[in-house]
Amino acid sequence: KLLWILTMKPIRRFASQRQNGNVGLYASESTPVILIVEDEVPTRHLIRRALTRAGYATLEAADTRRAEAVAGAYPGKLQLAILDVVTSSGSGLDFANQLGIERPGTKVLYISIIADSIAAESIRRGQPSAMLMKPFASRQLLNRVQDLIGANPLAHSA
């Protein structure tokens, strides 16, 4: 297996960063890294494309079980996790709680297509900037990401 972080900036290979036979490619320290957890492949790819074009590095998982493995294998800082509220293997809310314990500095942006769910309503009431309803435009996504982590990697790369 090979763990990839997609980015438009130069990447470095750390051959010594082997874990269970996996060698990862990691972005530079100044590139914000975002974990995407979305079970719909087209949506996940659209999110990744928007983020990488904006200069962010991304990690991807189709569900929370895979996200645990991806996040656990990545040794660097995760600035943001974009989590579908409901995935095929579990709740994005439960994964966010676990992530908050394991990586306390990681911000979370929840995404959902179910506007009237109890979870989505609770997130909107408690922290409205942390909820984005599907479908959304790339610009909406990028604005929300910048609001949450305060980083615009392309502004620093010129």
LOLO-917853 format. One line per field, with one value per atom (N, C-alpha, C): residue number from 0; residue in three letters; x negated, y negated, z; atom name. Coordinates in steps of 0.02 Angstrom, whole numbers, plus 32768, in hexadecimal, padded with zeros to 4 digits. Atoms other than C-alpha are relative to their C-alpha. Example, Ala and Ser with C-alpha at 12.3 -4.5 7.8 and 13.67 -1.06 7.14 Angstrom:
% residues 2
seq	(0, 0, 0, 1, 1, 1)
type	(ALA, ALA, ALA, SER, SER, SER)
X	(7FD3, 7D99, 7FD3, 802A, 7D54, 8027)
Y	(803B, 80E1, 7FC4, 803B, 8035, 7FC9)
Z	(8000, 8186, 8000, 7FFD, 8165, 8025)
atom	(N, CA, C, N, CA, C)
END
This chain:
% residues 158
seq	(0, 0, 0, 1, 1, 1, 2, 2, 2, 3, 3, 3, 4, 4, 4, 5, 5, 5, 6, 6, 6, 7, 7, 7, 8, 8, 8, 9, 9, 9, 10, 10, 10, 11, 11, 11, 12, 12, 12, 13, 13, 13, 14, 14, 14, 15, 15, 15, 16, 16, 16, 17, 17, 17, 18, 18, 18, 19, 19, 19, 20, 20, 20, 21, 21, 21, 22, 22, 22, 23, 23, 23, 24, 24, 24, 25, 25, 25, 26, 26, 26, 27, 27, 27, 28, 28, 28, 29, 29, 29, 30, 30, 30, 31, 31, 31, 32, 32, 32, 33, 33, 33, 34, 34, 34, 35, 35, 35, 36, 36, 36, 37, 37, 37, 38, 38, 38, 39, 39, 39, 40, 40, 40, 41, 41, 41, 42, 42, 42, 43, 43, 43, 44, 44, 44, 45, 45, 45, 46, 46, 46, 47, 47, 47, 48, 48, 48, 49, 49, 49, 50, 50, 50, 51, 51, 51, 52, 52, 52, 53, 53, 53, 54, 54, 54, 55, 55, 55, 56, 56, 56, 57, 57, 57, 58, 58, 58, 59, 59, 59, 60, 60, 60, 61, 61, 61, 62, 62, 62, 63, 63, 63, 64, 64, 64, 65, 65, 65, 66, 66, 66, 67, 67, 67, 68, 68, 68, 69, 69, 69, 70, 70, 70, 71, 71, 71, 72, 72, 72, 73, 73, 73, 74, 74, 74, 75, 75, 75, 76, 76, 76, 77, 77, 77, 78, 78, 78, 79, 79, 79, 80, 80, 80, 81, 81, 81, 82, 82, 82, 83, 83, 83, 84, 84, 84, 85, 85, 85, 86, 86, 86, 87, 87, 87, 88, 88, 88, 89, 89, 89, 90, 90, 90, 91, 91, 91, 92, 92, 92, 93, 93, 93, 94, 94, 94, 95, 95, 95, 96, 96, 96, 97, 97, 97, 98, 98, 98, 99, 99, 99, 100, 100, 100, 101, 101, 101, 102, 102, 102, 103, 103, 103, 104, 104, 104, 105, 105, 105, 106, 106, 106, 107, 107, 107, 108, 108, 108, 109, 109, 109, 110, 110, 110, 111, 111, 111, 112, 112, 112, 113, 113, 113, 114, 114, 114, 115, 115, 115, 116, 116, 116, 117, 117, 117, 118, 118, 118, 119, 119, 119, 120, 120, 120, 121, 121, 121, 122, 122, 122, 123, 123, 123, 124, 124, 124, 125, 125, 125, 126, 126, 126, 127, 127, 127, 128, 128, 128, 129, 129, 129, 130, 130, 130, 131, 131, 131, 132, 132, 132, 133, 133, 133, 134, 134, 134, 135, 135, 135, 136, 136, 136, 137, 137, 137, 138, 138, 138, 139, 139, 139, 140, 140, 140, 141, 141, 141, 142, 142, 142, 143, 143, 143, 144, 144, 144, 145, 145, 145, 146, 146, 146, 147, 147, 147, 148, 148, 148, 149, 149, 149, 150, 150, 150, 151, 151, 151, 152, 152, 152, 153, 153, 153, 154, 154, 154, 155, 155, 155, 156, 156, 156, 157, 157, 157)
type	(LYS, LYS, LYS, LEU, LEU, LEU, LEU, LEU, LEU, TRP, TRP, TRP, ILE, ILE, ILE, LEU, LEU, LEU, THR, THR, THR, MET, MET, MET, LYS, LYS, LYS, PRO, PRO, PRO, ILE, ILE, ILE, ARG, ARG, ARG, ARG, ARG, ARG, PHE, PHE, PHE, ALA, ALA, ALA, SER, SER, SER, GLN, GLN, GLN, ARG, ARG, ARG, GLN, GLN, GLN, ASN, ASN, ASN, GLY, GLY, GLY, ASN, ASN, ASN, VAL, VAL, VAL, GLY, GLY, GLY, LEU, LEU, LEU, TYR, TYR, TYR, ALA, ALA, ALA, SER, SER, SER, GLU, GLU, GLU, SER, SER, SER, THR, THR, THR, PRO, PRO, PRO, VAL, VAL, VAL, ILE, ILE, ILE, LEU, LEU, LEU, ILE, ILE, ILE, VAL, VAL, VAL, GLU, GLU, GLU, ASP, ASP, ASP, GLU, GLU, GLU, VAL, VAL, VAL, PRO, PRO, PRO, THR, THR, THR, ARG, ARG, ARG, HIS, HIS, HIS, LEU, LEU, LEU, ILE, ILE, ILE, ARG, ARG, ARG, ARG, ARG, ARG, ALA, ALA, ALA, LEU, LEU, LEU, THR, THR, THR, ARG, ARG, ARG, ALA, ALA, ALA, GLY, GLY, GLY, TYR, TYR, TYR, ALA, ALA, ALA, THR, THR, THR, LEU, LEU, LEU, GLU, GLU, GLU, ALA, ALA, ALA, ALA, ALA, ALA, ASP, ASP, ASP, THR, THR, THR, ARG, ARG, ARG, ARG, ARG, ARG, ALA, ALA, ALA, GLU, GLU, GLU, ALA, ALA, ALA, VAL, VAL, VAL, ALA, ALA, ALA, GLY, GLY, GLY, ALA, ALA, ALA, TYR, TYR, TYR, PRO, PRO, PRO, GLY, GLY, GLY, LYS, LYS, LYS, LEU, LEU, LEU, GLN, GLN, GLN, LEU, LEU, LEU, ALA, ALA, ALA, ILE, ILE, ILE, LEU, LEU, LEU, ASP, ASP, ASP, VAL, VAL, VAL, VAL, VAL, VAL, THR, THR, THR, SER, SER, SER, SER, SER, SER, GLY, GLY, GLY, SER, SER, SER, GLY, GLY, GLY, LEU, LEU, LEU, ASP, ASP, ASP, PHE, PHE, PHE, ALA, ALA, ALA, ASN, ASN, ASN, GLN, GLN, GLN, LEU, LEU, LEU, GLY, GLY, GLY, ILE, ILE, ILE, GLU, GLU, GLU, ARG, ARG, ARG, PRO, PRO, PRO, GLY, GLY, GLY, THR, THR, THR, LYS, LYS, LYS, VAL, VAL, VAL, LEU, LEU, LEU, TYR, TYR, TYR, ILE, ILE, ILE, SER, SER, SER, ILE, ILE, ILE, ILE, ILE, ILE, ALA, ALA, ALA, ASP, ASP, ASP, SER, SER, SER, ILE, ILE, ILE, ALA, ALA, ALA, ALA, ALA, ALA, GLU, GLU, GLU, SER, SER, SER, ILE, ILE, ILE, ARG, ARG, ARG, ARG, ARG, ARG, GLY, GLY, GLY, GLN, GLN, GLN, PRO, PRO, PRO, SER, SER, SER, ALA, ALA, ALA, MET, MET, MET, LEU, LEU, LEU, MET, MET, MET, LYS, LYS, LYS, PRO, PRO, PRO, PHE, PHE, PHE, ALA, ALA, ALA, SER, SER, SER, ARG, ARG, ARG, GLN, GLN, GLN, LEU, LEU, LEU, LEU, LEU, LEU, ASN, ASN, ASN, ARG, ARG, ARG, VAL, VAL, VAL, GLN, GLN, GLN, ASP, ASP, ASP, LEU, LEU, LEU, ILE, ILE, ILE, GLY, GLY, GLY, ALA, ALA, ALA, ASN, ASN, ASN, PRO, PRO, PRO, LEU, LEU, LEU, ALA, ALA, ALA, HIS, HIS, HIS, SER, SER, SER, ALA, ALA, ALA)
X	(7FD6, 8000, 7FD4, 8025, 7FC9, 802F, 7FD9, 800C, 7FEC, 800F, 8018, 8021, 7FE2, 8034, 7FFB, 7FFE, 8069, 7FF6, 800E, 8021, 7FE0, 801F, 7FE8, 7FBA, 8042, 7F4D, 7FD0, 8030, 7EAC, 8009, 7FFA, 7EB1, 7FBD, 803D, 7E2A, 8011, 7FF7, 7E17, 7FD6, 8023, 7DEA, 7FFD, 8006, 7DAD, 7FFD, 8005, 7D8E, 8044, 7FBE, 7E46, 8028, 7FDD, 7E79, 8029, 7FD6, 7F08, 8028, 7FDF, 7F47, 7FF2, 8012, 7EEB, 8018, 7FE7, 7F3E, 7FCD, 802A, 7ED6, 802D, 7FD4, 7F2E, 7FDB, 8019, 7F15, 8021, 7FE6, 7F29, 7FF3, 8006, 7F45, 7FCF, 802C, 7ED2, 8025, 7FE2, 7EF0, 802E, 7FD6, 7F3E, 8042, 7FC3, 7FC5, 8033, 7FCD, 8066, 8018, 7FEA, 809B, 8048, 7FB8, 8155, 8013, 7FE6, 81A2, 8048, 7FBC, 823D, 801D, 7FDE, 82B5, 8046, 7FC2, 8341, 8009, 7FF7, 838E, 8017, 7FED, 83D0, 7FC2, 803E, 833F, 8000, 8002, 8371, 7FFA, 8004, 838A, 7FBB, 8044, 82E5, 7FCE, 802E, 828A, 8008, 7FF5, 82DB, 7FE2, 801D, 82A8, 7FB4, 8049, 81F6, 7FE7, 8015, 81E9, 8002, 7FFB, 8226, 7FC9, 8033, 81AF, 7FBA, 8044, 8115, 7FF4, 8008, 8133, 7FF4, 800A, 8138, 7FBF, 8042, 808F, 7FFE, 7FFF, 80C5, 7FE8, 8010, 8082, 803A, 7FC6, 8105, 7FEF, 7FFE, 811A, 8048, 7FBB, 81B4, 8011, 7FE5, 8220, 8049, 7FBA, 82C6, 802E, 7FD6, 8303, 7FD5, 8024, 82D6, 7FCD, 8030, 8281, 7FBF, 803C, 8209, 7FDF, 801B, 81F5, 7FD4, 8029, 81B4, 7FBB, 8040, 812C, 7FD7, 8023, 8100, 7FE4, 8016, 80F7, 7FC9, 8032, 8095, 7FBD, 803E, 8015, 7FDD, 801F, 7FF8, 7FE0, 8023, 7F74, 8004, 7FFF, 7F8E, 8040, 7FC6, 800D, 8039, 7FC3, 80BF, 8021, 7FE1, 8103, 804C, 7FB8, 81B3, 8015, 7FE0, 8222, 8044, 7FBE, 82B5, 8024, 7FE0, 832E, 8049, 7FB9, 83D0, 801F, 7FDF, 844A, 800F, 7FF1, 847C, 7FD9, 8023, 840A, 8016, 7FEC, 841D, 7FE8, 801B, 83B6, 8008, 7FF7, 83E9, 800F, 7FED, 840D, 7FC2, 8035, 83A1, 7FF9, 8002, 83CF, 7FD6, 8028, 8386, 7FB6, 8046, 82E9, 7FE2, 8019, 82D8, 7FEE, 800F, 82E0, 7FBE, 803E, 8257, 7FC5, 8035, 81F0, 7FED, 800D, 8202, 7FD5, 802A, 81B3, 7FB9, 8041, 8127, 7FD9, 801F, 8105, 8027, 7FD5, 814C, 8001, 8001, 811B, 8024, 7FE0, 8179, 8046, 7FBD, 8210, 802A, 7FD2, 82A9, 8033, 7FC9, 831D, 802C, 7FD1, 83B6, 8025, 7FD9, 840F, 8039, 7FC7, 84BA, 8032, 7FCA, 8545, 8044, 7FC2, 85C7, 8008, 7FFA, 85F9, 8027, 7FD6, 867A, 7FEB, 8016, 8612, 7FF2, 800D, 85FE, 7FB7, 8048, 8540, 7FF1, 800D, 853D, 801C, 7FE1, 85B4, 7FD8, 8028, 854C, 7FBF, 803F, 84AC, 800E, 7FEF, 8500, 800E, 7FF1, 853E, 7FC1, 803B, 849A, 7FC7, 8037, 841D, 8011, 7FE7, 846F, 7FC9, 8036, 83C9, 7FE2, 801C, 839F, 802E, 7FD0, 8432, 8008, 7FF6, 8440, 802F, 7FCE, 84D9, 7FEF, 8009, 84C7, 8042, 803C, 84CB, 7FE6, 801F, 8451, 7FD0, 8030, 83E4, 7FB9, 8046, 8327, 7FEE, 800E, 8320, 801B, 7FE3, 8394, 7FD3, 802C, 8325, 7FC0, 803F, 8285, 8008, 7FF4, 82D0, 8008, 7FF5, 8307, 7FBE, 8041, 825C, 7FD4, 8029, 8204, 801A, 7FE4, 827D, 7FEB, 800F, 8257, 7FB6, 8048, 819A, 7FD6, 8023, 816C, 7FC2, 803B, 80F3, 8014, 7FF8, 80E8, 7FBB, 8044, 8052, 7FE8, 8016, 8050, 7FEB, 8014, 8040, 7FB7, 8045, 7F99, 7FCF, 802D, 7F54, 7FE8, 8013, 7F46, 7FC0)
Y	(803B, 8000, 7FC2, 803F, 7F4F, 7FC8, 8038, 7EB8, 7FC2, 803C, 7E1E, 7FC3, 8041, 7D6A, 7FD9, 8023, 7D09, 7FB6, 8046, 7C5B, 7FE4, 8020, 7BDE, 7FE8, 8016, 7BB4, 803C, 7FC9, 7C1A, 802B, 7FD2, 7CB3, 8021, 7FDF, 7D0E, 8048, 7FB9, 7DCA, 800F, 7FEC, 7E0B, 804C, 7FB7, 7EBC, 8020, 7FE4, 7ED3, 8002, 8002, 7EB2, 803D, 7FC3, 7F66, 8019, 7FE3, 7FB0, 8038, 7FC6, 805E, 8004, 7FFB, 8055, 7FC6, 8038, 7FB2, 7FC7, 803B, 7F21, 7FC8, 8038, 7E7A, 7FC8, 803F, 7DDB, 7FC8, 8032, 7D43, 7FBA, 8045, 7C8C, 7FDA, 802A, 7C02, 7FEA, 8012, 7BC7, 7FC3, 803B, 7B24, 800D, 7FF0, 7B7B, 801D, 7FE3, 7B95, 8044, 7FBD, 7C4C, 800A, 7FF7, 7C76, 8049, 7FBD, 7D21, 7FFC, 7FFE, 7D43, 8045, 7FC1, 7DC9, 7FFB, 8005, 7DDF, 8042, 7FBF, 7E81, 7FFC, 8008, 7E3D, 7FED, 800A, 7E4C, 7FBE, 803E, 7DBC, 7FC2, 8039, 7D46, 7FFA, 8000, 7D79, 7FE5, 8018, 7D5B, 7FB6, 8048, 7CB1, 7FD7, 8023, 7C7C, 8000, 7FFC, 7CBB, 7FD1, 802A, 7C62, 7FB6, 8046, 7BBC, 7FEE, 800F, 7BC7, 8000, 7FFC, 7BFC, 7FC6, 803A, 7B74, 7FC0, 803A, 7AF8, 8005, 7FFA, 7B39, 8029, 7FD6, 7BAA, 8046, 7FB9, 7C59, 8027, 7FDA, 7CE0, 8048, 7FB9, 7D8B, 8014, 7FEC, 7DF0, 8043, 7FC0, 7E79, 8002, 7FF7, 7EC1, 8008, 7FF9, 7EDF, 7FF5, 8010, 7EC4, 8036, 7FCA, 7F6E, 7FF5, 800E, 7F47, 7FBF, 8040, 7E95, 8009, 7FF2, 7ED9, 8018, 7FE6, 7F38, 7FCA, 8035, 7EA5, 7FCC, 8032, 7E29, 801C, 7FE0, 7EA4, 8009, 7FF6, 7EC1, 7FBE, 8041, 7E07, 7FE1, 8018, 7DC4, 7FB5, 8049, 7D0B, 7FE5, 8022, 7C8C, 8000, 8007, 7C94, 7FBF, 803F, 7BE4, 8004, 7FFD, 7C17, 8046, 7FC3, 7CAF, 7FEC, 800B, 7CA3, 8043, 7FC1, 7D28, 8001, 7FF4, 7D68, 8014, 7FF2, 7D6F, 804B, 7FB8, 7E21, 8022, 7FD8, 7E9E, 8048, 7FBA, 7F55, 8027, 7FDA, 7F8A, 7FDB, 8021, 7F0C, 7FB6, 8046, 7E5D, 7FD3, 8032, 7DC9, 7FDD, 801F, 7D81, 802A, 7FD4, 7E19, 7FFC, 8005, 7E10, 7FBE, 8042, 7D56, 8000, 7FFB, 7D7B, 8025, 7FD9, 7DFE, 7FD6, 802A, 7D88, 7FC8, 8035, 7D00, 8017, 7FE4, 7D73, 800E, 7FEC, 7DB3, 7FC6, 803A, 7D0E, 7FC2, 8035, 7C82, 7FBF, 803F, 7BF4, 8002, 7FF7, 7C39, 7FE2, 801C, 7BD1, 8030, 7FD3, 7C27, 7FD7, 801A, 7BF9, 803B, 7FCA, 7C68, 7FF1, 8008, 7C85, 8034, 7FD2, 7CD3, 7FEB, 800D, 7CE2, 8000, 7FF9, 7D01, 7FC2, 8041, 7C51, 8005, 7FFE, 7C86, 8036, 7FCF, 7D06, 7FDE, 801B, 7CEE, 7FEB, 8010, 7CF2, 7FBF, 803D, 7C6C, 7FC3, 8039, 7BFC, 7FEE, 800C, 7C10, 7FDC, 8021, 7BE0, 7FB8, 8045, 7B49, 7FD2, 8029, 7B0B, 7FF0, 8008, 7B26, 7FDB, 801E, 7AF3, 7FFE, 8001, 7ABF, 7FFF, 8001, 7AA2, 8044, 7FBD, 7B59, 802F, 7FD6, 7B98, 7FE5, 8013, 7B96, 8034, 7FD3, 7BDF, 800E, 7FEC, 7C42, 7FF4, 800E, 7C18, 7FBA, 8041, 7B87, 7FF3, 8014, 7B26, 8002, 7FFF, 7B30, 7FC1, 8040, 7A78, 8001, 7FFB, 7A9A, 802A, 7FD3, 7B29, 7FDC, 8022, 7AC3, 7FC7, 8035, 7A2F, 801B, 7FE2, 7A9F, 801B, 7FE7, 7AF3, 7FC7, 8039, 7A4B, 7FE0, 801A, 7A0F, 802A, 7FD3, 7AA7, 8004, 7FF7, 7AB6, 7FC2, 803F, 7A07, 8005, 7FF6, 7A44, 7FFE, 8001, 7A1F, 800F, 7FED, 7A81, 7FDE, 8020, 7A30, 7FB8, 8045, 7983, 7FFE, 7FFE, 79BA, 801C, 7FDE, 7A16, 7FD4, 802C, 7984, 7FDB)
Z	(8000, 8000, 8000, 8003, 7FDF, 8014, 7FE8, 803B, 7FD9, 8028, 7FCC, 801E, 7FF1, 7FF9, 7FBF, 8040, 7F61, 800D, 7FF7, 7F55, 7FC2, 803A, 7ED4, 8012, 7FEA, 7F3C, 7FFE, 7FFF, 7F3B, 803E, 7FC8, 7FA9, 800E, 7FEC, 8007, 8010, 7FEF, 8019, 803E, 7FC4, 80C3, 8000, 8006, 80A0, 8046, 7FBD, 815A, 8023, 7FE2, 8180, 7FE9, 8013, 8166, 803C, 7FCD, 81C5, 7FDF, 801E, 819D, 7FB5, 8047, 80F6, 7FD5, 8027, 80C2, 8000, 8005, 8083, 7FE9, 8011, 807E, 7FDE, 801C, 801C, 8027, 7FD4, 8089, 7FE6, 8017, 8064, 802C, 7FD8, 80A0, 803F, 7FC0, 8152, 7FFA, 8006, 8115, 7FDB, 8025, 80AE, 8030, 7FD5, 8110, 7FE5, 8013, 810F, 8019, 7FF2, 8108, 7FF3, 8006, 8125, 7FE7, 801C, 80BA, 800E, 7FF3, 80F7, 7FE2, 8027, 8078, 7FDB, 8020, 803B, 7FB8, 8046, 7F96, 7FD8, 8026, 7F1C, 7FD9, 8026, 7EA8, 802D, 7FD2, 7F3B, 801E, 7FE4, 7F8A, 7FCE, 8033, 7EE6, 7FF1, 800A, 7ECD, 8039, 7FC7, 7F7C, 7FFA, 8008, 7F60, 7FCA, 8038, 7EB9, 8013, 7FEB, 7F01, 8031, 7FCD, 7F94, 7FE3, 801C, 7F31, 7FD0, 802C, 7EAF, 8028, 7FD4, 7F40, 8027, 7FE0, 7F7E, 803F, 7FC4, 800D, 7FEF, 8006, 8027, 801D, 7FE8, 803F, 800E, 7FF2, 808B, 7FF7, 800E, 805C, 801F, 7FE9, 80A4, 7FEE, 8014, 806D, 803C, 7FC5, 811E, 803E, 7FC3, 81D3, 8014, 7FF0, 81E7, 7FDA, 8028, 8159, 8016, 7FE9, 819A, 803D, 7FC5, 823F, 7FEB, 8018, 81E1, 7FDD, 8025, 8170, 8030, 7FCF, 81FF, 802D, 7FD5, 8269, 7FDD, 8026, 81DE, 7FEF, 8012, 81BE, 803E, 7FC5, 8236, 800B, 7FFB, 8213, 801F, 7FE4, 824C, 7FCD, 8029, 8208, 8016, 7FEE, 8202, 8001, 8006, 81D0, 7FEA, 8018, 81BA, 7FE5, 801E, 8142, 8005, 7FF0, 817F, 7FEB, 800D, 8137, 8042, 7FC0, 81C8, 8007, 7FFF, 8199, 7FC7, 8032, 813F, 8007, 8000, 8117, 803D, 7FC7, 81AE, 8043, 7FC0, 8231, 7FFA, 7FF9, 826B, 7FFB, 8002, 823C, 8043, 7FBE, 82E7, 8030, 7FD5, 8341, 7FED, 8016, 82D6, 8015, 7FEB, 82FC, 804A, 7FB9, 83B6, 800C, 7FFB, 83A4, 7FE8, 801C, 8337, 8031, 7FCF, 83BB, 803A, 7FCA, 843B, 7FE6, 801B, 83CB, 7FE1, 8020, 836F, 8013, 7FE5, 83DA, 7FD8, 8026, 8364, 7FBE, 8041, 82CE, 8000, 8009, 8298, 7FD7, 8024, 824F, 7FD9, 802A, 81C0, 7FEE, 800F, 81B6, 7FBF, 803D, 8111, 8003, 7FFF, 80F9, 7FCB, 802F, 807B, 8024, 7FD9, 8104, 802C, 7FDE, 8139, 8041, 7FC5, 81B9, 8032, 7FCF, 8217, 8043, 7FBD, 82D2, 8006, 7FFC, 82C0, 7FDB, 8026, 8238, 8023, 7FDD, 8299, 803F, 7FC5, 8337, 7FEF, 8016, 82DB, 7FEC, 8017, 8289, 803B, 7FC5, 8332, 8028, 7FD5, 838E, 7FDE, 8024, 8309, 7FB6, 8045, 8266, 7FCA, 8033, 820C, 7FF5, 8007, 8227, 7FDA, 8025, 81BD, 7FBA, 8046, 8100, 7FE1, 801D, 80AB, 7FB7, 8046, 8009, 7FDB, 8028, 7F7E, 800E, 7FF6, 7F8C, 7FC7, 8034, 7F13, 801C, 7FEA, 7F19, 8027, 7FDE, 7F4C, 8046, 7FBD, 7FDF, 802D, 7FDB, 8017, 8013, 7FF2, 8008, 8031, 7FD0, 8063, 8047, 7FBF, 80F2, 801C, 7FEA, 80FA, 8019, 7FEC, 8101, 8040, 7FC2, 8188, 803C, 7FC8, 81F3, 8011, 7FF0, 81E1, 7FF2, 800A, 81AA, 7FD5, 802B, 8126, 7FB7, 8049, 806D, 7FE3, 8015, 802C, 7FC0, 803E, 7F81, 800A, 7FF1, 7FCE, 8017, 7FE7, 801A, 7FCE, 802E, 7F83, 7FC7, 8038, 7F0B, 800D)
atom	(N, CA, C, N, CA, C, N, CA, C, N, CA, C, N, CA, C, N, CA, C, N, CA, C, N, CA, C, N, CA, C, N, CA, C, N, CA, C, N, CA, C, N, CA, C, N, CA, C, N, CA, C, N, CA, C, N, CA, C, N, CA, C, N, CA, C, N, CA, C, N, CA, C, N, CA, C, N, CA, C, N, CA, C, N, CA, C, N, CA, C, N, CA, C, N, CA, C, N, CA, C, N, CA, C, N, CA, C, N, CA, C, N, CA, C, N, CA, C, N, CA, C, N, CA, C, N, CA, C, N, CA, C, N, CA, C, N, CA, C, N, CA, C, N, CA, C, N, CA, C, N, CA, C, N, CA, C, N, CA, C, N, CA, C, N, CA, C, N, CA, C, N, CA, C, N, CA, C, N, CA, C, N, CA, C, N, CA, C, N, CA, C, N, CA, C, N, CA, C, N, CA, C, N, CA, C, N, CA, C, N, CA, C, N, CA, C, N, CA, C, N, CA, C, N, CA, C, N, CA, C, N, CA, C, N, CA, C, N, CA, C, N, CA, C, N, CA, C, N, CA, C, N, CA, C, N, CA, C, N, CA, C, N, CA, C, N, CA, C, N, CA, C, N, CA, C, N, CA, C, N, CA, C, N, CA, C, N, CA, C, N, CA, C, N, CA, C, N, CA, C, N, CA, C, N, CA, C, N, CA, C, N, CA, C, N, CA, C, N, CA, C, N, CA, C, N, CA, C, N, CA, C, N, CA, C, N, CA, C, N, CA, C, N, CA, C, N, CA, C, N, CA, C, N, CA, C, N, CA, C, N, CA, C, N, CA, C, N, CA, C, N, CA, C, N, CA, C, N, CA, C, N, CA, C, N, CA, C, N, CA, C, N, CA, C, N, CA, C, N, CA, C, N, CA, C, N, CA, C, N, CA, C, N, CA, C, N, CA, C, N, CA, C, N, CA, C, N, CA, C, N, CA, C, N, CA, C, N, CA, C, N, CA, C, N, CA, C, N, CA, C, N, CA, C, N, CA, C, N, CA, C, N, CA, C, N, CA, C, N, CA, C, N, CA, C, N, CA, C, N, CA, C, N, CA, C, N, CA, C, N, CA, C, N, CA, C, N, CA, C, N, CA, C, N, CA, C, N, CA, C, N, CA, C, N, CA, C, N, CA, C, N, CA, C, N, CA, C, N, CA, C, N, CA, C, N, CA, C, N, CA, C, N, CA, C, N, CA, C, N, CA, C)
END
